Amino acid sequence: MLARIIEASIRNSWMVLLLFLGLAFWAWQSLQQTKLDAIPDLSEVQVIVKTNYPGQAPAVVEEQVTYPLSSVMLSVPKATSVRGFSFFGDSYVYVIFEDGTDPYWARSRVNEYLDQAQSQLPDQVRPELGPDASGIGWVYQYALVDETNQLNLGELTRLQNWFLKQELQSVQGVAEIATVGGMVETYQVVLQPEALHRYNLTLNQVKQSIQQANNEVGGSVVEMGEAEYMVRGLGYLKSVEDIRKIPLPLTSEQQGTVLLEEVADIRIGPQVRRGITELNGDGEVVGGIVVMRHGENALQTIAAVKDKLEELKQGLPDGVKVVPTYDRSNLIQASTDNLTTKLIEEMFFVAVVCILFLWHARSAVVAIISLPLSVLFAVWIMNMLGISANIMSLGGIAIAIGALVDAAIVMIENTHKHLQNYQERHQIVAKGAARLKIVNEACREVGPSLFFSLLVITVSFVPVFVLQGQQGRLFEPLAYTKTLAMAAAAIIAVTLIPVLIALLVRGKIPAEEKNWLSRGLIALYRPLLAFTLKFPKTIIVLALLVTASAWHPYKELNYELMPPLHEGDLMYMPTTLPGISVESAGELLQQTDKLIAEQPEVERVFGKVGRADTATDPAPMTMIETSITLKPESEWREGITVDDIIAELDDRVQIPGVTNAWVQPIRTRIEMLATGVKTPLAIKVSGSDFREIEKLATRIENTLSEEEATGSVIAERSGGGRYIEIEPKLREAARYGISQSDIHDHIQYAIGGANIATSVQGNERFPINLRYPREQRDHIEKLKTLPVKSASGKWLTLSDVADIRVTQGPAMLKSEDARLSSWIFIEPAKGITVSDYINQVGDAMAKMEIPVGYNWSWTGQYKAMQQVESDLKEIIPLTLLVILLLLYMTFRSLPQALLVIGTLPLALTGSLWLIYLLDYNLSLAVIVGMIALAGVAAEFGVVMLLYLNNAWKAVAYDKNQLKAAVEEGALLRVRPKAMTVLTIIVGLLPIMLGGGVGNEVMQRIAAPMVGGMVLAPLISMLVIPAVFYLARK
C-alpha cells in the first residue's frame, strides 16, 4: 500500500505540492497564535476553599471550619485527596482531583458541596472558592513605592486595593489581583473600661450602638409636582468624627446623652497583619500579585497587565511608582528563545551535513525541507491540543531534529545510487520518463521500510504518555511534540519527499566515490567489515561483553525523580523560629533582604513574610519567601555561575536561628500548593490529637536516627505556638448571671479586637474595629483584671469568672483526608536506595507501638518513583511487542525483527556509561532520553537490514556470493548510514554543549542519546552484518 501511495504521489505531484502548501499556510497561521510559557503546568487539578475566621487560634479554626469542610469534601466526585491547613484566622482546604478533570467542572462540584457544609460552620463564617488559577498562576508581581516618602503604608494600601486592584482585575486572563503586605486602614474604637464602668455601659451595648448607627436605606419613591423622587435614608459612618458622635444607650435618666467619644478613643490604625513585604532592604512596601486564570496565555496576560499599569500611571500621586518585582515573561522569553536558537542551530548543522555528503544543492534542499515542515505541522497540532510552547514541548522537537531527516536522506541517497548506476550503464544522464521511472523505483524500494522505521521511533515514545502525576505533566508535552513531529516526518517521507525528488533531483549526479568524506569513511570501514566477516563470532562475543559492562555504571548511579531546573531567578525560603511575632518577622525580613541585595549579581530583592490576601498562598507567619531577580548573565562577574551565586549568598546571609534554603520560584510554589514532600522519602503520621501525633513522630524520628541506613531524619514540630487559654468557670459565672457567651464576647472583642461594622465610602470599604486599650491587654496579669459586668450591674474582673494560663499549642495544623497529619522527612545514607532503606528499617518500624486510632505510612517522591516504575513495567513490554509487530511488517521475518530488538541493550550501554561519566543521576529525564534512543537505534538496524536484504536478493540468494553480498549491502551504503548518524549527533550537540534556561533537563534527555549514538552505529555496521552473515551461512 505504501508503495502505491509513493507512486500516486509522484504521478499527482502538483496536487501533492498544493496540498502541502495549503497545510503549511494554515500551520503558519496557527503558529502566530501559539501560547508561550516557561515550563508545563505541573500542578494538580485542584480547587481551593479559603475561609476567614478572624482572631481565631489554629485549633479553633481546625475544629470549627477545616475539619467540617474536609469531611464534606471527601464525598466530591473524582476527588483523590483533601488537604487542610489551619492557621491563625484562616482555613485553607485543597480538594485534589483526578488528572484530566475539567477544572471548571471541579469548581462547580465543590461549590455544590459547600452549600451542604454551610450548616456545620459557625454563623459568621462564609467559605469562598479560590481563584480559577493553577499552581503556577503567579505570573507577575509588583510593589508600590513612594519616592517622596509623603504617603504612609495605609495610604499606599488604599491605592492598591481601591484603584490598581480594581482596574487590573478587568484585564483579560487575570483571575485575581492579590494584595500582599501594607496596612489596611481601620477605624479603631478603643474602649476605656473605666468610662464604661462610670456610665454603667457594657461592651455589647457599645457594639450594638455602632452597628445600628452605620446603615443606609431606601424609602421607595415620592411623587411631587408630576415628578418622581427616590427616597434615600443616609447613615453610613464615613469619618472619625461621625463615629465619635454616636449616642450610647443610658441606664438612668439623670446622665443625659452620652456620646461614644466619652467612653472610647476613636482613631485610624492598621488592621491585624498576617503578611509583610519589603523591597531591597530599604523598608516595607505594598505589593500586588497577578494571578493568571487557568489555561490562559501567560505572555499575553503579562503584556496586557503591563499595558494597563502604564495606562494607570496617570492616576497615581506624584512620586508613587509601580516597581516590577517578579516577571514570568523574562523566563518565558529566555527559555523559548534559548530553545528556538538551538533549533535553528540544529537545522543549520543538519543542512551542512546533507550538503557535505550529497554535494548536490537541490538534493540537500529536499532533505532539509522536511525539517521545518515536520516542526510546523507538529506545532500546529500542538496548538489544536492546547499544549503551550515551553521548554519541554520545544525540547521534544529539539531531540527529534536529527531523526526527522533520516527518511529523506536514505531516500535521496538511494535515488542518487540508482541514477548514478543508470549514468554508468548508459553513459548519459537520465531524463524524462526514464528518470521518473528510476525515481519511482528508488523511492518504492526503501520508502515502506523507512515509513515503518519512523513509526517505530514514534511508537517507542508511548511509555512516556502513561506517566502520571507531576512527572507525567512535565514530559507529556515533550512526548506529544516529538511523536507528532516524527509522525509528520513519516507521512512527508512517503508523500512529499518522493515528489520533491522527482522535481528537483535531476541532472548529473556526483559519484559517491568522488566525495572525499565518503571515500574516507569507506577506507576506515572496509578493514573493520573484513575483520567482522572473518571473525563474526568474535564480534558477537565482544558485543555481549560490552553490554555486560553496563552493570557497573548502573549500580553506581544515584536516583532522582526529576533533574533540577534553573528558572533564571531565585527564591530565598529560610526556616525561621516558630512563634515569631509580626514585628520581629518584619525586622528579620529587612535584614536578610539587605544582605541579599549586596550580592553583585542581584538586581532586585522583594521579600515577603506571611501570606498574601489570596487562597493560593497558604503561608504561615514564619515563612519567608524572597524573590531574587538576577541581572542578565552578561553583567555577572567573569566565570561566576548560579551555583557560585547561591554559595556566596549562603555565606553572606548567616543569621542565628535561621536555616537558609535557596530554591526555584515556580517549582517551589507548585510543591507548596500540592503539599509536596521534597525529600525522596517521608513518613506521614495521622491521628486525632496533634500532641499524640507529635509524640509518635518524635519516637519514629529517634528510632530511625539510630539506623545506619539513615542519612538524616527530621520530624515536623507543629507545637511551636504560644497560647493564652481562658477557660470560663461556669459555676462562678452563673452566680453572677454571666453566661459563657458573655465571657467569649470579652475575649473576642475586648482582648482580640474584632471588626463589628464596615465604613462605606463610595467604592472604598474600611473596617470598624472594637477593642480595649493595648496597655490593658498586653500581659496575662492585666488580662486577669479586665472588668466584666454582671447581670445585676456589679463589676467583676475576668479572673473572677475564668481561669487564665499560658500554654504551648500548634502554630498551624495540617490534615489530609480530614485527619490531622504530620510528616517526617528522611534522606537515606549515601549509596542506599529508597527501596533498600525501607527494607532495612522495616523491622525497627514494625516494633513501634502505635496508639489506637493512629497510623503511619511511607510517602514522598519515592511514591512517584514507584508509580513510574510500575507504569513502565506494564507499558514497555507492550510497546516492544508493538515495535516487534512493526518490524515484522517491515521484513516479513521474525528472526530479523528479533535481531533489531536484541541489539537495543548494546545501544543503551553507551547511554549508561556516558551518564555515569557526566556524573548525572538516573532520573526520569534520563529514562526518557533512553526511550528516544531505543527508537533511533531500531531505525539504524532497519536501514542496515534493508540494504543487506536488497544485496542478498540481488545475488539471487546464492550462498557462494553471500560474503560479497554482505560487503555490497554494508560497505557501499556507508554514506546514508553516516549521514543519519551525524545528523542526529550534530542535532544534539547544541543542547549538550550549550547553556541557558531549561538546558539542565534537556541535557539529561540528550546525554543518553549521544552516549547511545557512539555504540548504535557500531551495532548497525558490525554486529548486524556479523549476525546476518552467520545466519545465512
N, C-alpha and C positions, 0 to 999 in steps of 0.2 A: 504494500500500500504506500509506504514512504517513497519507494522508487517511482511510483506513478505520480505522487504529489510533486516530486522534483521535476519529472518530465513535463507535467502540466504547467508548472510554474515557468519553465523555460519557454514553453510553447505560447504562454499568455504573459509574456514578460512585462508589457506596458501596463496591463491590468494590475499585475502584482506591484509594480512601481507606484502606480496611482494610489493603490490601497494603502501601501506603507507610507506614502507622503501624507495622505489624509490622517492616518493614525498618528503619525509623528506630529502633525499640526495640532491635533486635539490634545496630545500628550504635552506639547509645549505650552498650550494654553492653560492646562491644568497645573503645570509646573509653576506658573506665576502665582497660583493660589496656595502653594504648599505651606503647611503650618510648620514653623520652625520652633524648636525647643532645644534645651541643652541635653537633657537625658530623658528617657522614658519615665512616665509617671509610675513609680514603684509602689505607691500607696495602695492600701486595700480599699475596696468599696465599703465606705463607712458613713454612718450618719451620726452626728454629734448632737447630744441633748445637753444644753447648758442651763443650769438653774441657779439663779442668785438667791441666796438666803443670808442677807447682810447681818453681820455681827455674831454669827453662829460658829461655834467651835467645830472642828472636823468630825468629832464623834457624833455631835448632834446632826450635822449635815448627812453623815453616813446613815444614821438610824432613821431619820425622818424624810430624807429625799433620795439619796443614791440607792439604798437598798430597795425601797419600793419600786423605783423606776427600773432598776436592773432586773428585778423579779418579773415584772410585766414584759420587759423587752426580750426575755428569753423565749417567749412564745411567738415572736415576729417571724413570719415565713422567710426561709433562706438565710436567717441569721446564724452565723457559725460561732460567734463569741460575743459576749457583752462585758466590757471593761469599765470599771468605775473608778473615779478619783474624787475624794472628798477633801477639800481644802477649807481653810478658814473663810467662811462666807460664800463659797461656791461649790457646786457639784457639777461634775462632767461625767456623762455616760456615753461611751462609744459602742455603737452597735455595728459589728463587723459582719459583712455579708459574703456569700459565696462569690468567687471570681466570676466575672461576666454578668453579674446582676446590674440591671439598669439603675443608675444612682437616683433617678427621679422616681422610679417605682419604689425603691427602698425608702425614700423620704416620705412618700405618701403612706406606706405601711406603718412606718414609725409614728407618723402623725396620728393615724387611727388609734394606735395603742396608747398614745399619750392621753387621749380622751378617757380611756379606761383607768389610767394610772392617777388621774387628777383627784379622784375621790379619796385616794390613800395619802395625799400630801397635805401639809398644813394649808389653811385657808389663804394666807397671803402669798403663797409660793406659786409661781407660774413658770413651768419649764418651757424653754424655747429651742427650736431646731437651730443648729449652727448653720453657717453659710453653705450653699451648694458648691463647695470647693473641695479639691483633693488635698493630699498631704503636701504637695509642692506648690500650693496656691500662693504663697508669699513671694510675689514676683518683683515687688518694688517697695522700698521704704524711704521715708524722708524725715527730716527734722525741721521744725520751725525755729529759726534763730533770730533774735532781736539784737542787731549790731549796735543799736543806740543805748541798750540797757534801760529803756524807758518803760517797757512792759514787763509785768511780773508773770510768773508761770500760769496763774489763774487766767489772766487776760489772753495769753497765748493759747491756752487750752480752749477758751471760748472761741477764738478764731478757728481753731482746728475743728471743734465739734459742730459749730453752727454756720460755718462758711465753707471751708475746704472740704470737709467730710460730705456735706450735703451735695455739693457740686460734683465731686469726684464719683460719688455713688451712682450717678447717672451715666457714666462712661460705659460704652459697650464692652462687655466681657468682664466687668468688675462685679464680684459677688458681694464684697463688703470692704468698707474702709474702717479699719480698726485704729482707735486712738491708743497710744501707749505712752506712759509717763505723764508728766504735767500734774496739774492740780485742778480738780473740778470745784468751782466756786460754790459754796454752800452758805445759806443763811443760818447761822448758828444761834439758837436760843439757849443761852446758858443760865439755867435757873439758880437762884440764890436760896438755898434751903432755909436760911434764917427768915427771909422775907415771906416764903410760903408759910412758915410757922406763924409769923406775925399776923398774916391775913387769914390764917386758917384755911389755906388752899391746898389741894392735893395735886400731885403731878398729873393725874388723869384728867382733872378739870382743866388744867392749862392746855393739855394736848387737845382736848375736845374744842376748846375755845379757838385755838389756832386753825384747826381743821374746818370749823364752821365759818370762820371769817375769810376763807380762801375759796371762793366759788363764784361762778357767773351763771346766769340762767337766761332763758328766752321766755318772753311773755306773749308769744304769738304775734298778732298784728292789731292795730287800731286804725279805724277809718276816720279821717278828719278832712273835711272840705274836699270830698271826692278823690282824696288821695289815701294811699295805704302806707302806714308807718309800722315798721317792725320794732317790736319792743325787746330791749335787752337790759337785763339787770346786771350792773357791774359789781365787781367784788374781788377780783384777783389781787393778791398781795404782790406788789411789784418793787418794793424797796424796803430798806431797813426801817425807814420812818413809818411805812404802812404797818409793819409788824409791831413796832413799838406802841402804836395807838390802839391795839386790840384790847377791848374791855374784857375783864375777867368776872366770873360769877362770884357773888358775895354770899357769905353765910349769915350776915347780920345787916340790918338796915342802917345802922349808925355809921358804918365805914364809908358809905358812898361808893362812887365808881372807882375801881382800881384798874389801871392800865398795865399791860404786860411789861412795859419798861420799868415799873416799880418793883417787880419781882424777878427780873431777868436782865442780863446784858445781851443785847442783840448786835451781832456783827457778821461780817462776811469772812469766812475762813475756808480752809481746804477740807474736802471730804476724806474719809479714811482711804489711804492709798495702798494698793497691793502691787504696784509697779512703778519703777523709776527708770528714766532714760537719761543718758549723758553722752556728750559729744567731745571727743578728743581730749578728755581730761580737763576741759575748761568749765564744766558745770552742767547743771541739769537743763534739759530742753524738753520740748513736747514733740513726740514722734507720731508718724502715721504709717500704717501698713496697708498696702494694696493687696487684697486677697482676690485672686482671679477665679472666675467661675469655671466649673468642671468642663473640660473639653474645649475651651477657648484657645485661640491663637495667642500665645504668650507675647510674641514680639509685637503683634498689632495692638494688644491690650496695653502694653507698656508705652508704646509710641503714642497711643491715644491719651493715656494719663499724663505724659509729659506735655503734650499739646495743651491739654486742659489746664495744667498747672501754669504754663506760660500765659495762657489767657487770664487766669485768676490773679496774676501778679498785680494787676492794676487795682485790685480791691484790697491789697494788703497795706497796712500802715507803713509809713516811711521807715526804712531801716530794717524791716522784717523781711526775711527771705527764706525760701524753701531750699534746703540743702539735701541732695540725694545721699542716702547712707547705704543703700543696697540696690543694685540694678541688675536684674537677671539678664537683661538684654546684652550686657557686655559678655557674659558667659556664653549665651546663645550664639552671638556673632563670632566669638573667638573659637568655639568648638566647631560650628558649621564651616567657618572659613578655613580652619585648620584641615578638616577632612576634605573639604572641596578642593583645597590646594593639593592635598595628597592624591585625590582622584585625578586631577589634571596631570600631576607628575607621573602617576602610574600610566595614564593613557599615552603620555609622551614617550616614556621608556618602552612601552609595548610597541608603539609605532616605530621607534628606532630599531628594535629587534626585527620587526617584519621587513623593514626596508633593507637592513644589512644582509639578511639571509636570502630574500627573494630577488633583490637587486632589480626590481621591476616596479616602477612607481604605481601604475594602475592596479597591479595585484595587491600592493601594500594598502592602497585605498580601500579595496574590497574587504580586506581583513580588518582594517581599523574601523570601518563604518559600522560594524556590528557592535562596537563598544558603546558609542553614545546612544544608539537606538535601543539596545538592551537596557541601559540605565534609564533612559527616558520612559520606556514602557513600564519598567519596574516602579518608578516614582509615580507614574500615572495611576497604576492600580493601587499603589500605597495610599495615594490621596483618596481614592474611592473607598478604601477600607478605613479611612480616618486615622491613619498612622502618621505621626508628625515626622519631619526630617530632623533627626537628632544624632547624637554620637553613635548610637547603636545601629539605627536604620541606615545611615550613610556608611557605617563600618561594614555592614553586610555587603554593600556594593563594592567597597574597597578591597575586601578579601576575595571577591569573585572576579575582579577585573581580568586577571591573567587567564582564568578558565573561560571567560566569555568569548575569546577569540580562537580557542583551540579548534573548534569545528571548522571555522573559516580557514584557518591556517592549513589544516590537513587537507581540506577540500581543494584549496588553491594549489597546494603543493602537488597533489595527485593530478590535477589538471595540467600543471606545468610538466609533470613527468610524461603524461600521455601526449601532449602537444610536442614535447621535445623528441619523443620516440617517432612521432609522425614526421617531424622535420628531418630526422636522421635517416628514416627509411625512404622518404620521397625527395629529399634534398630541396624541399620548398616549404614555405610557411603555410599552415592550414588556414583556409579561408572559406567563407560562405557556409554552405550546408555541411561540408566536411568538418569544419571547426565546431559547429553547433553539435554535430553528432558526437565528436570527441568529448566536448564539454559535458554533454548529457551522460555519456557512458562513465566518464571520470567521476562525476558527482553522484551518479546512482551506485557506483561501486563502493564508495565509502560513506555516503550520506546516511543510510539506515543505521549503520553501526555507530556513527558519530551521534546521531539523534539519541540512540539508546544510552550511549556513554554519558551524554549530558543529562539524560533522565536519571541515570544512576547518581550523579552528583546532586541532582535536585532531591531525589528520594532519600539520599543519605542524611539529609538535614531534618528529616521527620522527627527524630528523637528530641530535638530542641523544642518542637512545638508542644510536647507533652509535659514540659517542665511546669511546675506550679509555684504559686506564691511569688515573692519578690524576684526570685531568680528567673521565673517564667516571664514575668512582666519586663525584666531587663533585657532578656535575649530574644523575646518574641519578635520585636521589630527587625532585629538583625536577621533572624531566620526567614521572616517574610520577604525582606528585600533581596537577600541572596537567592532564595528559592525563586522569586518572581523574575529576577534578572537571568538566572540560569534557564528558567522555562522560556523566557523571551528569546534567549540565545538559541535554544533548541529549535524553536519554531522558525526563527530567522535562518537557521542553518539549512533547513530543507525547503525554504520558500524563496527568500530574498537573495541569499548568497549565491545559489546557482544562477539566478537571473543576472546579478551583477558580474559574475564570472563570464557569463555568455556575452555581456555587453562590453566589458572593459578589458578582459584578459585576451588580448589579440596581438598580432604582430609577432616578431621574432622573440622567442623565449630564451633567456640566457641559460646556458648549460650549467647544471649544478656543479660539475667538476671545475668550472672556471671561477667559482666563488671561493675566495681564499678561506672563508670561515668553514664552508662545507668540506673543503679539502683537508683542512687541519683536523676537523673532528673525525673524519673518516680515517685519517692516518693514526689518530690516537685510538680509535675504537677497533680497528682491524686486528691488531695483535691480541687485544683483550677478548674479542669474539673468537679468535682462533684458539686461544687457551681454553675458553669456555667449552667449545665444541670438542676439544681434545680430552678435557677432563671435566665433563658435565657433573659427575657425582661429587667431585671435589668442590665445585661451585655451590652445589646444593647444601653440602655439609657446612661450608663456610657461612652460607646464608642462615642456616639454623643456629650456628654458634653466635652470630651477630644478634639474632633475635633473642637468644637466651641471655645475652649480656644486658638486656633491658631490665632484668631483675634488680641489678644493683642500683641504678638511679631511681627505680620505682620504690624501693624500700627506703631510700634516703630522703625522698621528697616529703615536705610537710604539706599539710592540707589547709585550705581556706575555702569558704563558700564562694565569696566573690572578691576579686582584687580591689585594691584601693583606687579611688578615682579623685584626682585633684581637680577642683572646680574653679580654680583661678583666684578665689578669695579664701579666707579662713574664718573660723569661729572659735572664740575662747569660751570654754564652758568648765570653769573650775568647780570643785567640790568644796563647799563652804561649811562652816559650823552650823548645826541645826539650831533653830530658835532665834536666829539673828533678827534684830529689830529693823524697822524700815530705815531709820536714820543711819544706823551702822551699816546697813547694806548699801545705802547711797554713798557713804564715805568710802567704803571698800571699792565700789564700782568706779568712782572717780579716780581713786589711787591706781587701780590696775589699768584703766584707760590711759592715764597719763604716762605710765611706764611703757605701754604698748606703742603709743604714738611716737615715742622717741626712736623706734626702730627705723633706720633709713629707708627701708623698702615699703614702709607703711604709708599710705596716702591719707586714710581716714579711719577713725575708730568710733563706732557707735555702740555704746553699751546699754544693755537692758537687764534689770534685775526684777524678778517677779514676773507677772503676766500682763499681757495686753488685754484690752477690752474686747476679746473675741473668743468664741468657743474653740478656735483652732490653736489655742495657746494654754495648755494645762500646766503652767509652770508654777512651782511653789516660790515663796519669797526668798528661799535660799538659793535659787537657781540664777546664775549669771549667764547671759548669752551676749557676747560681744562680737559684733560683726566687724571684721577687719578687712578693709578694702586695700589691696596691694597695688602699688604702682605698676605700670607696664614693665615687662621684663627688661626692655631696653634701658630702663632707668635704674636697674639694680646694679649693685657693685659687681665687678667682674668676677666670674666664677662662682657666684652665690646661687644656691638652689633653694627650693621651697623647704626642703628638709633642714638646710642650714638656717633659714629664717626661723623655723619653728624651734630649733635648738637654741638659737640666740635669744628668742623671746622667752623660752623656758628658763634660761639663766637670768634674764633681766627681771622677770616677774616672779619674785620669791617673797611671799608674804606668809608669816606664821599662821598655821591653822587652815591654809588654803592649798588644795592639791590641784595642780594645773592639768588641763586637758585641751588639746588643740585639735579641732575636728573640721569636717567639711559641712557647710551650711545646709545644703539640700538634703544630703543623705541623713544627717543627724535629725533634721526636722521630721523626715519620714519615719525614722525609728522611734522618735519621741511620741508621735501621734499613734503609732502602732504598738506602743509599749514594747518595742523590740529589745531583745536581750543581746547586747553587743559582744558578749563573750561566747566562745564556742559551745560552752556547756553551762547550764544553770539548773537549780532545783527550785521548784515552786512549792511553797508550803501554804496550805489552805486550811481555814477553820472559821470559828465564830467569834473568837476573842483575840484581839491583837496582841495582848500580853502573852497569852499562851503560844501564839504563833511566833512571837519574837523569841520566847524561851526555847521552843523547838528548833527554830532556825539557828540560834546560837549553839545549841547542842550539836546540831549537824555540822556547823562550821568547825567546832572544836574536834569533832570526830574525824572529819576529812583532813584537817590540817596536820594530823598525826600520820597520815598515809604518805608513803614515799612517792606515790604516783601524782600527788598534788603539787602543782607549781604555786598557785595562790588560790585562796578561797576567802570571800568576803560576804557576810550576810548583811542584808539591809537592816538598818536601825530606824524604825519609824517613831520611836518613843522619845524624840528629842524636843517635843513640845512642852511648854511650861503652862500650867493651868492654875487659875484661882477658882476653886469649886465652892459654890454657895448652895448648901443643902437646907431647904426650909425645915424648921422644927414645927411640924404641923400642929401638934398638940398645944404648944405655947402660943402659936399664931392664932389658933381657933379661940383661945381665951380672950383675945383682943378683937375678935371679929375680922381678922385678916386672913384672906384666902391665899392659896399658893399662887394663884393668878396675880394677886396684888404684889406679891414678892417678886414674881417674874417680871412684872412691869417695871419695877425699880431696877432690876438687873439689866433689862433690855434698854430702857430709856435713860435712867439717871446715870448708870455706870457706862454702858456701851455707847450710848448716844445713837438714836435711831432716827431715820427720816420719817417724818409724820405727814408731810404735805409737799407739794411742788409749786413753786412760783412760776407762773406762765407769763412770759414777757415777749409777745409776738411769737416768733418761731423758736425762741430760746426757752429752755427749761432749766430751773435751778432748784435743788432740794432744799427743804426747810428741816433743820435738824434740832432735836431737843435733847439736852443733857445737863448734868451737874458740872460745876467748875472742875477743871483739871486738878487743882490743888486739893480737892476734897475726895479724889478717887485715884490718886497715884501711889497709894500704899495700902497694904492689907489692913493696917490698924485704922486708917482713915475710912476704909470701906465699912469697917465694923460700926463706926459711929454715924453712918448715914441715917438721916431721920426718915421714919416711916409713920404715917398717920393711921391710927386705929379707927374702927367703926364708931367708937364713942367720942372721937375727937382727940384722944390722948396721943401724944407724940412719943414714939419709941425709937430705938436705934435698930439698924439691920441685924446686929448681933443678938438682939433680944428674940428675934423670930427665925434666925438662920445660923447654921454653923458655917464658918468661912475658913478655908485652908488652902495652902499652896501644894500642888501635886505635879507629877510628871504624867504626860499623856502623848498621844500621837500628834505629830506636826501635820501629818497628812495620812490618809488611809487609801489603800488600793484594794480593788476587788476584781475578781474575774468570775463571770457567770454567777453573780450575786453572792459570792463567798469571799470573805476577806482573804487577801493573799499577800505573801512576801516572797522575795527572791534571794537566792544565794548564788553568787556569781563565782564560777570556777574556771581556772586555767590549768589544764593538765601540765605535768612536768614535760620538759623538752624531750622530744622523741617518742612520746606516748600519745597514741591516737585516742580520740574520744571513745570509740568502741572498747579499746583495751582498758581505758580508765574505768569505764562503767563496770566492766567485768572484774577488775582488780579491787574496787571498793565495794563490790556487791555484798560480800559477806558482812562487812562492817555496817553497812546501811541496813541489812536485814536484821541485825541485832538491836537496832534502835527501838526504844519503847515509844509508841505513838499514842497520845491520849485519844479517848473515844471522841469521834466526830471530827478528827483532824487527819490530814493525809499530805503526802509529798509526792512529787513526780518530776522526772527529768524533763528539761525543756532547753531552749536556746537554739543556736544556729545548727547544732547537730541534728535537730529535728528536721530542719530543711535539708541538711546533707543526707539524712536517711531517706527523706522523700525523694530527693534527686536520684539516689542510688536505686531505690525501689522502682521509680518510673523508668529509669534507663535499663534496668534488668528485664523489665517487661517489654519495652518497645524495641530495644536494639536487636534481639533475635528476630523479631517480626520484620524489622527493617532489612536485616541481612537476607531474610527469606525473599522479600520483595526484590531486592537487588539481584539475588541469585536467579529469580524468575526473569528479570530484565536481561541479565547476562545470557541466560539460556535462549531467550528470544533472539538475541543478537547472534549467537554462534550455532544455535541448534545442537549444542553439545554440552552435556552436563559436566564431563571432566574439565573442559576448558573454562566453564563458568566457575567451577570449584577452584581451579588454578588461580584465577584472578582474586577470588575471595581469600584463598590461602596465603597470598603474598602480602595482604594488608598488615599483619602483625610486624613484618620486617620494616615497613614504612613507618609504623608507629614507634619502632625502636629509635629511629632518628629523632623523633619528637621528644621522647623521654630524655635522651641524652642531652639535647640542646636546652631543654627546660632545666635540667639538673645543672648544667654548666653556667646558665644565666642566673642561677640561684632564685628561680621563681618557685612559688608554691604551686602544688597541684590544685588548681581552682576550677570552678565551673567554666570560666573563660578559656582555660587551657583545654578542657574536655571538648568545648565547642570547636576549638581550633583543630583538635584531633579528628572530630567528626567530619569537619570540612576536608581535612587531609585524606581521609579514607575514601571519600568520593573522587578526589582528584587522582589518587593512586590507582583506583579501579579504572579510571578513564585511561591512564597510561597503559595498563595491562590490555585493555580492549584494543587500543590503537596498535600495539605491538602484535597481538594475536591476529588482528585483521590483516596486517602486512604478511605475517608468516603464513597464514592460511591461503592468501592470494598467491604467494610464491610457490607454495606446495601444490596448489591447484594448477599452476602454470606448467609444472613438470609432470602433470597427469598422475600425481601421487606415486611416482617412481622412486622406490626406496634407494636405488642406486644414485639418485640425484638429490637425496634428502639433505645432505650437508650443504650442497651448492644452493638448494632452495632456501635453507635457513639463512645462509650468508646473504643471499639476494634480498630476502624479506627484512633482515635486520640491518645489514651493512648499508644497503643502498637507500634506506629510509631514515638515515640519521638526521637529515635536515628537519623534517616535520616534528620529530620527537625532540630534537634540541630546541626548536622554536617554542614548542608547547611548554617545555620545562623552564626555559629562560623567561618567557612572558609571565609565567606565574611567579617566579622568583623576583624578577625586577618589579613586578606589580606589588610585591610585599615589602620591598626594600624601603620605600619612603615611610612606611609605618614603623618598621624595625629600627631605622636609623634616625627618624625624626623625633620631634617632641611636640609640645602643645597640649591644650586641654583635651582630655579624653584619650590621650595616647597610651596611658597605662593599661587600660582594658584592651585596646586594640593590639598592643604589643604581645599580650598574653594569648590572644587568639592567633596572631600571625606567627609567633615563635614556633609552635608545633608544626605549622605548615612548612616553614622554612627548614626546620630540622628534618622533617619527613622528606622534603624535596631533595635532600642530599642522597638518601637511600632509594627513594621511589624510582628515579631514572635507572639506577643500577639494577633494581629488580626487573624493570622493563627491558633493559638492554642485555642483561646477563642471565638472570635466574630463569625468566620465562623462555628464552631460546634454549637454555640447557634442559629444562623440563620438556619442552616441545620436542627437542631432538631425541631425548631418551624415550619418550612415549611413542614416537613414530618409528624409532629404530627397532 
